[in-house]
Amino acid sequence: MEPISVPASDGWTWIKQGWGMFVKNPGMWIVLILVLIVIWVVASAIPYIGGLALALISPVLVGGLYLAIDTAERGGELELSKLFSCFQDREKLNPLLTLGAVTFGVALVVMLVAAVFIGSSVAALGLASGQPPHMGLGAGLGVTAFLAIGIILTLQIALSMGMMFGIPLVTLRGVEPIAALRSSFSGCLKNIPALLVFTLVGVGLTVVAIIPLGLGLLILLPLISCATYRAFNAIYPASGEMQPADPETA
């Protein structure tokens, strides 16, 4: 699915629209987010397989969240059961699990890069043990660290760009997972100014949200989810779909 380019000011518009969606049913939004947080905490605490399970099912749960948002936006009820609806729909489940497998694969590569860097650093320091300090050794370790950090950041940014709209593309538009990742990456590249505004506002709101013992995240997370849904519909408008006339209240 081909993304379109939108103005930079849309980044702020999505935030306002997200807030407008949240205040329609704040209690239910907080319940949805609390359930997601509990699932993520419990899964991550499971030894050995917790990380793998979390990587695989996270896109499925987020896909359910987008279905809940979409249903509410179209006049339906915002229901907790929607959060798990993708597990019952094989046409959505398998592609979303594929996205989860991609996430896990990238995490493995990141761990491998980190392990190689740490291993090479330890080996170099071991060889230099008991010898006078050598400027070449320090410079070499610095270059290796720079390359490792660069690779890790590149992978993480690319994955984030692919997943940002990849999950709703699979869930709401029926796009195949790999095609969805490519399209999402392209959509992000086409809309860097708007997404930069969106990200900067999001970072500022996050700082404010964590001040009261992190309780503000219970409001911020659903707000950002709704705002991302709005960003998705703006960049990937459905055929014949009309955009809201009033971005603050629509």
N, C-alpha and C positions, 0 to 999 in steps of 0.2 A: 504494500500500500504506500502510495507516494505522499510524503508529508508536504505541507505548504509552509511558507515563511510568514511570520507575524511580526508586528512592531515590538520594539523593546518595551514599550509601556504596558504591553499585555502581561508582562511578568507581575506587575503590581495588581493588575486587574484580576488575575487568577487568584491572588491572595484574598482580595475583597470578595470574590465570588465564593471562595472556599468558606470564608467566615459566614456568608449569607446562608450557605447550605448547612453549616454546623448548628447555627442558632435555631434552625427549624425543629431540631430534635436533639438537643445537647446531651440529655441523659442517656439515650440509646447509643449515641456515638461514643460516649465514655465507656459504656459497658462493652461495646465491640472492641475498643482498644485495650481495655483491661484483660479481656479474654485472650487477645493476641499476645499480650505481654506475658501472661501466665504460661501460655503454650510455649513461647520462645524460651522462657526461663527454665521450665521443666525439661524441655528437650535438650537444651544446652548442658544441663546438669547430668545427663545420662552418660556414664563412662563409655569411651570408645566409639559408640555408634551415634551419640547425641549430635555431634557436629554434622555427620553425614545426613542424618534424618532431618535436621533443621534446614540444611541446604536444599534438600529435595522438596520438602513440603512448604517452605516459605513462599515460593511463587504460587502454589495452589491456594494457600490462605490469603495472600494478597489479591489473587484473582477473585476469590470469593468476596473480599472487601470491595473490589471494584464493581462486582455484580450488585452488591447491596447498595452502593452509591448510585449506580445506574438505575436500579429499580426505584429507589426513593425519588430520584430526579424526574422520573417519568410518571410520578404520581402514586406509586405503590408504597407499601409499608416498609419501613426500615426494620428488618428482622435479623436476629442473631443467627438463625438457621442459614441465612444466605452466605455466611462466612464459610460454611462447610459444604456448600452446594456443588463446588467444583469436584469434590471427591466422589460425588454421585454421578457425574457426567463424564463418561469416558472420552468423549470428543474433546473435552477441555482438560481432563486430568492428564492424559498422556503427553500432550504438548507442554503443559505447565511443568510436569516432572522433567521433561527434557531441558527446560530452562533451569530447573534446579540442578540437574546434572552438569550443565555448563558452569553454573556458579561454583559447584564443588570442584570442578576441574580447574577453574581459575585459582581457587583457594589452594589447591595442591601445588600448582605452578609457583604461586607466591611463596608457599612454605619451602619448596625446593630451592628457589632462588635465595631465600634467607638462609637455608641450611648450607648451601654452597658457600655463601659469603662468610658465614660464621666459621665453617670448617677451614676455609682457606686462610682466614685471619688467625685462627688458632695455630694452624700449621706453620704460618710465617713467623708468628711470635715464638713458637717452639724452636724453630731453626735459629732464631736470633737470640735465644736465651743464653745469657752469660757472655754475650758479645757486646761491644760498645754500641751505643745508639747509632742508627744508620738512617740518614735523611731519606735515602731512596726507599727504604722499607716503609717509612711513614707515608711517603707520597703514594706508594703503590697501594697501600691499604686504603688511603683516602680515595683514590680513583676507583677501586673495587667497590667501596661503600657507595660512592656516587652512582656507579652503574647499577648496583643492586637496588638502591632506592628509586632510581629512575625507572627501572623495569617494573618494580612493584607498583609505583604510582600510575604508570601507563596502563598496566593491566587493570588496576582498580577503577580508574577513570573510564576506560573503555567498557568495562563490565557495567558500571553505573549508567553510562549512556545507553547501552544496549537494553538494560532492564527497565529503565525509566518508563518507556512506552511499550517495551516488548511484552510485558505482562498484560496490559489492557488490550494491545493489538491481538493477542492470542485469545483473551477472554471475551472481549466485546466485538471484535471484528472477524474472528475465526481465521486469522493469519497463521501460517505454519511457523513453528518456533524459530528456525534459523532465519527465515525471511523477516520475521518480526524483529529479531535482534538487529539485523542489517538496517531495516527501515527506521527503527528507533535511533540507532546511531546516526543515520542520515538526518533524521528529524532534529536531533540535538545540534548537529553541526549547522543546520540551516537556521537555527533560532538561538544562537549563542547570546546575542544581546538580551533577548527576553528572558532566557534561562539564567543569565548572569544576574539580572535584576531580581528574579524569583529566588535565586540562591542566596543573594546578599540579604534580602528581606527575611528569608527563612533562618539564616544564621543569627540575625539580630533578634528575631522572635525566640529562637532557641536559648539565647543568653538570658532573656527575660524569663522564659518558662522554667529554667532550672533554678532560679533564685529561691522560690518558695519550696525548698526540699524536692524539687523536680516535679511537683504536683501540676505545674503548668503544662507539662508534656501531655497530660490527659486531655487538654484542650488543643494543644498545638498539633499533635499527631493526626487526629481526625481532620483538623483544619487543612494541614498540608496534603493529606490524602485527597480531600475534596478539591483542593486547588490543583493538584496534579491531574485529577480527572478532568477538570476544566481545561487545563493546558492540553491534555490529550485530545479533547474534542475540538479545540481550536486549531491544532496542528494537523489533526486527522479527521476533518469533518465527514460525517456519514453522508452518503448520497441523499440529497434533498433535505438534509437537516438544516434547520434555521438556527442561527446563533441568537442568544438572548439579547433583547434590545437594551435592557438595563443590567449592566454587569454586576452591580452591587446587590441587587435584590433578586435577580433571576435564579 
